[in-house]
Amino acid sequence: MNDFINIFSGTDPENVSTSVKLLLLLTVFSLAPGILILMTCFTRIVVVLSFVRMSLGTQQTPPTQVLIGIALFMTFFIMAPTFNEINDQAIAPLMNDEISLDEAYTEASGPIKMFMAEETRQKDLSLFMNYAGIERPESVEDIPLTTLVPAFAISELKTAFQMGFMIFIPFLVIDMAVASILMSMGMMMLPPVIISLPFKILLFILVDGWYLVTSSLLRGF
């Protein structure tokens, strides 16, 4: 315990360097949930998967934990090239004392900015840049994260809602058809959801729904 305390209280340059690295690591861990949600493809994936469950009308099936788990691993899969680039350009050199903390931040923000900029609509980015009074940047690296992150977030939400709408259409048709048939038969007291649910699940299985949704998400990036 004393050795751990001495790391932070010592004046030796090596101890100071270790302290900075530990502080940086703790900071990254504390910000990890926000980084994962708002600066990666996680938002789009988890929203689309939620729309799939809502359109099927299966209530809590699949469970929320399963959807989040799928979204997490798909996020790691899609973001792997970006994460590897950040590790090679920023994290590894910083751990080896080859670059400073400021240089590491600059090198790490480059790949993630490039990823977000490619998925951000010009209209959304202009909204936040105009509000902040920022002139048109010459390159992606010149866009501040405080502007790019919210623009990327609302762009991802719009894309996710567009995909969700397309997912809802075939299941909505089934619901309307079942409701019309029940009304024509005078069975108005029978909830249409009970009858339409098996047909929606059957349709989802026949078209290999999970494959289609997953492939659409992967191709979107």
C-alpha positions in Angstrom: 0.0 0.0 0.0 2.8 2.4 0.9 4.5 1.6 -2.5 1.3 2.5 -4.2 1.0 5.8 -2.3 4.7 6.6 -3.1 4.0 6.4 -6.8 1.7 9.4 -6.5 3.7 11.3 -3.9 7.3 10.7 -5.1 9.2 13.3 -7.1 11.2 10.9 -9.1 10.5 11.5 -12.9 9.7 7.8 -13.4 7.1 7.9 -10.6 5.6 11.1 -12.0 5.3 9.5 -15.4 3.7 6.4 -13.9 1.3 8.7 -12.0 0.3 10.5 -15.1 -0.4 7.2 -16.9 -2.5 5.9 -14.1 -4.4 9.1 -13.9 -5.0 9.0 -17.7 -6.1 5.3 -17.4 -8.6 6.1 -14.6 -9.9 9.1 -16.6 -10.5 6.9 -19.7 -12.3 4.3 -17.6 -14.6 6.9 -16.0 -15.5 8.3 -19.4 -15.7 5.0 -21.2 -19.6 4.7 -21.0 -20.0 8.1 -22.6 -17.4 7.4 -25.2 -18.9 4.1 -26.1 -22.4 5.4 -26.4 -21.9 8.7 -28.2 -18.6 8.3 -30.1 -19.1 4.9 -31.7 -21.7 3.0 -33.7 -23.3 1.6 -30.5 -26.2 4.1 -30.5 -27.4 3.1 -34.0 -27.1 -0.6 -33.3 -28.9 -0.7 -30.0 -31.7 1.6 -31.2 -32.3 -0.5 -34.3 -32.3 -3.7 -32.3 -34.8 -2.1 -29.9 -37.0 -1.3 -32.9 -36.9 -4.9 -34.0 -38.2 -6.0 -30.7 -40.9 -3.3 -30.6 -42.1 -4.1 -34.2 -42.4 -7.8 -33.3 -44.4 -7.0 -30.2 -42.6 -9.6 -28.2 -42.4 -7.3 -25.1 -39.1 -8.3 -23.3 -38.0 -11.0 -25.8 -35.1 -10.8 -26.5 -34.2 -9.4 -23.1 -32.6 -6.0 -22.9 -29.4 -7.5 -21.6 -29.1 -9.6 -24.7 -29.7 -6.7 -27.1 -27.1 -4.6 -25.3 -24.6 -7.5 -25.4 -25.1 -8.0 -29.1 -24.8 -4.2 -29.7 -21.6 -4.1 -27.6 -19.8 -6.9 -29.5 -21.0 -5.6 -32.9 -19.6 -2.2 -31.8 -16.2 -3.7 -31.0 -16.2 -5.6 -34.3 -17.1 -2.5 -36.4 -14.8 -0.2 -34.4 -11.8 -2.6 -34.3 -9.9 -0.9 -37.1 -10.3 2.5 -35.5 -9.4 1.2 -32.0 -6.3 -0.5 -33.4 -5.3 2.7 -35.1 -5.7 4.6 -31.9 -3.6 2.0 -30.0 -0.8 2.1 -32.6 -0.7 5.9 -32.9 -1.4 7.1 -29.4 -1.7 4.5 -26.6 1.4 2.3 -27.4 3.7 5.3 -28.0 2.5 7.0 -24.8 3.0 3.9 -22.7 6.6 3.7 -24.1 7.2 7.3 -23.3 7.7 8.1 -27.0 5.2 10.9 -27.1 3.7 13.4 -24.7 0.2 13.3 -23.3 -0.9 16.2 -25.5 0.5 14.5 -28.6 -1.2 11.2 -27.6 -4.6 13.1 -27.3 -4.1 14.6 -30.8 -3.1 11.2 -32.3 -6.0 9.4 -30.6 -8.7 12.0 -31.6 -7.7 11.8 -35.3 -9.1 8.3 -36.1 -12.2 8.7 -34.0 -12.9 12.1 -35.6 -12.5 10.6 -39.0 -15.0 7.8 -38.2 -17.6 10.2 -36.8 -17.2 12.7 -39.6 -17.9 10.0 -42.2 -21.2 9.1 -40.5 -22.3 12.7 -39.7 -24.6 14.6 -41.9 -23.4 18.0 -43.1 -26.7 19.6 -42.0 -26.2 18.3 -38.4 -22.6 19.4 -38.2 -23.4 22.8 -39.6 -26.1 23.3 -37.0 -23.7 23.0 -34.1 -20.8 24.8 -35.8 -23.0 27.8 -36.6 -24.4 27.8 -33.0 -20.9 27.8 -31.6 -19.7 30.4 -34.1 -17.0 28.2 -35.6 -15.8 28.9 -39.1 -15.7 26.1 -41.7 -12.8 23.9 -40.9 -10.1 23.0 -43.5 -9.9 19.4 -42.4 -11.6 16.9 -40.1 -8.9 17.3 -37.5 -9.8 21.0 -37.1 -13.4 20.1 -36.0 -13.6 20.2 -32.1 -15.0 17.2 -30.4 -17.5 19.3 -28.6 -19.1 20.1 -31.9 -18.6 16.8 -33.7 -19.9 14.4 -31.0 -23.4 15.9 -30.7 -23.7 16.2 -34.5 -22.7 12.6 -34.9 -25.1 11.5 -32.2 -28.2 13.0 -33.8 -27.1 11.8 -37.2 -26.9 8.3 -35.8 -30.3 8.6 -34.2 -31.9 9.8 -37.5 -30.3 6.8 -39.4 -31.5 4.4 -36.7 -35.1 5.8 -36.8 -35.1 5.5 -40.6 -34.1 1.8 -40.4 -36.6 1.3 -37.6 -39.4 2.7 -39.8 -38.5 0.3 -42.6 -38.5 -2.6 -40.1 -41.9 -1.6 -38.8 -43.7 -1.6 -42.2 -44.1 -5.4 -42.9 -45.2 -6.1 -39.3 -47.6 -3.1 -39.4 -49.2 -4.6 -42.5 -49.7 -7.9 -40.7 -51.3 -6.1 -37.7 -53.7 -4.2 -39.9 -54.6 -7.4 -41.9 -55.3 -9.4 -38.7 -57.3 -6.5 -37.2 -59.5 -6.2 -40.3 -60.1 -10.0 -40.4 -61.1 -10.0 -36.8 -63.5 -7.1 -37.2 -65.1 -8.7 -40.3 -65.7 -11.8 -38.2 -67.2 -9.8 -35.4 -64.4 -10.8 -33.0 -63.7 -7.3 -31.8 -63.1 -8.4 -28.2 -60.1 -10.5 -29.2 -56.9 -8.5 -29.1 -55.3 -8.5 -32.6 -51.8 -8.7 -31.1 -52.4 -12.2 -29.8 -53.3 -13.4 -33.3 -50.7 -11.4 -35.3 -47.7 -12.2 -33.0 -47.2 -15.8 -34.3 -47.4 -14.6 -37.9 -44.9 -11.8 -37.3 -42.5 -14.2 -35.7 -43.0 -16.7 -38.6 -42.3 -14.0 -41.2 -39.2 -12.9 -39.3 -37.9 -16.5 -39.3 -38.7 -17.1 -43.0 -36.8 -14.0 -44.2 -33.9 -14.7 -41.7 -34.6 -11.4 -40.0 -31.6 -11.3 -37.7 -29.2 -11.9 -40.6 -30.9 -9.1 -42.6 -30.8 -6.6 -39.8 -27.2 -7.5 -38.9 -26.0 -7.3 -42.5 -27.8 -3.9 -42.9 -26.1 -2.5 -39.8 -22.6 -3.8 -40.9 -23.0 -2.4 -44.5 -24.1 0.9 -43.0 -20.5 1.5 -41.8 
